[in-house]
Amino acid sequence: MYEKLEMYVDGKWLDGGRSGEDVLNPATAQVLGKLPHATPEDLDAALSSAAKGYEIWRKTSAYDRARIMKKAADLMRQRAEAIATILTMEQGKTIAEARIEVNVSADIIEWYAEEGRRAYGRIIPGRMPNQRQMVMKEPIGVAAAFTPWNFPALTPARKIGGALGAGCALILKASEETPGTAVAMARCFEEAGLPKGVLNLVFGVPAKVSEYLIPSPIVRKISFTGSIPVGKHLARLAADHMKRSTMELGGHGPVIVFDDVDAEKVAAVAAAGKFRNAGQVCISPTRFFVHEKVYDKFVGKFAEIAKNLKLGNGLDKDTQMGPMANARRVDAMEKLVADASARGAKMASGGQRVGNQGYFFAPTVMTDVPEDADVMNKEPFGPLAPCVRFTDFNDVVKRANGLEFGLAAYAFTGSAQTAAAIADSLDSGMVGINHLGVSLPETPFGGVKESGYGHEGGIEGLDAYLVTKFVSQIGVA
């Protein structure tokens, strides 16, 4: 059932004779397969292939590019169950979540296919007779993209879609912990008729691959999704060569619950968002600021839902939350819980590892968490929900904006006036009012402050792979 693990370079699949690493199932810690790592020669081949593929793809009409991309999206939908199974096996999330992710990823590819046909320029009126002033949009060139393990289909889809829709070629280094999903997606593009070299898929030691690809004069654009420290390192590498970058980095999403809502209904929405993918989501709601008048009702319902969630293997149809993706995340949860407890926080639910097989951690609701606790200041990236009280609008805004993060923020209120005021006040690239759904193919996705710069999704995501050329032409004298 699991995907054969290979790299895809210049239209060829590469596997044997290379060093690599084991890929584990986080629900069982059992080995799923052996992943090959790219050699320097493989990376050179990917660069050369991408350069040749770009020359072909940039000259392919937007109409024909869209046709191939839409066919790949259709193949992903046809194979959604198989790809979702691979995704769950290697990442851990529930099969229901995996199915949604695969189908949304296909939507992303299709959306970019269509949007690539609308990479419009414009005509600017000239200052003299017979003058034409044209603004043209052109693909930037070969792009290199680096994606994490928490969304093995969706994150690559954003980068593949944006690059190919704009007419660029792409070298994708997907996560070594969840490679099978990206392999399965690449097969869809191959079978859809994508020319050789337009999409290349490699794996390896992340630092070695990025430090090899980014300085290459062939690469003109970098896109990274991951942690702030790694993002800063890659941004420095890109800056040394004046290469455009998109950095989608970490978050620590505040959720502000005002006293004019049904606190129990909001708690149900919050729990669904918080424990999705076991909290391993960059836009996950992670700091809950609840008005003191509804605090007890909110926390009570939140904890009740958390206690009743069924943990298990994501392939089991009745599982509601799967394991953490790796052992590192379990260790991180234990440290955050221990720190919060030592500072006086109480556990309304969870707070401990579950079982001795796989990487399971209980859905955890914390109450009365002090502001200096690590969980209030460091991105937890797990199923931890610290809840604190507030009374004053200006005070809660200051607390919500008080960290270096600025990816996503949320608020729940029954007042249109309060909704407008809080939306204007939050320092965040994305704000959800009365819901948590801020990520769609057609909308911009990106952060401010140390959560990064640039966008994926929407017309902004396509523009990230385009350069602007101005042409001024005067008729022959």
Secondary structure, DSSP 8 states (H G I E B T S, - for coil): ------EEETTEEE-SSS-EEEEE-TTT--EEEEEE---HHHHHHHHHHHHHHHHHHHTS-HHHHHHHHHHHHHHHHHTHHHHHHHHHHHH---HHHHHHHHHHHHHHHHHHHHHGGG---EEEE-SSTTEEEEEEEEE--EEEEE--SSSTTHHHHHHHHHHHHHT-EEEEE--SSSHHHHHHHHHHHHHTT--TTSEEEE-S-HHHHHHHHTT-TTEEEEEEES-HHHHHHHHHHHHHTT-EEEEE----EEEEE-TTS-HHHHHHHHHHHHSGGGG--TT-EEEEEEETTTHHHHHHHHHHHHHH--B--TTSTT-SB---SSHHHHHHHHHHHHHHHHTT-EEEE--SEE-SSS-EE--EEEES--TTSGGGTS---SSEEEEEEE--HHHHHHHHT-SS--SEEEEE-S-HHHHHHHHHH---SEEEESS-----TTS-B--SGGGEES-BSHHHHHHTTEEEEEEEEE---
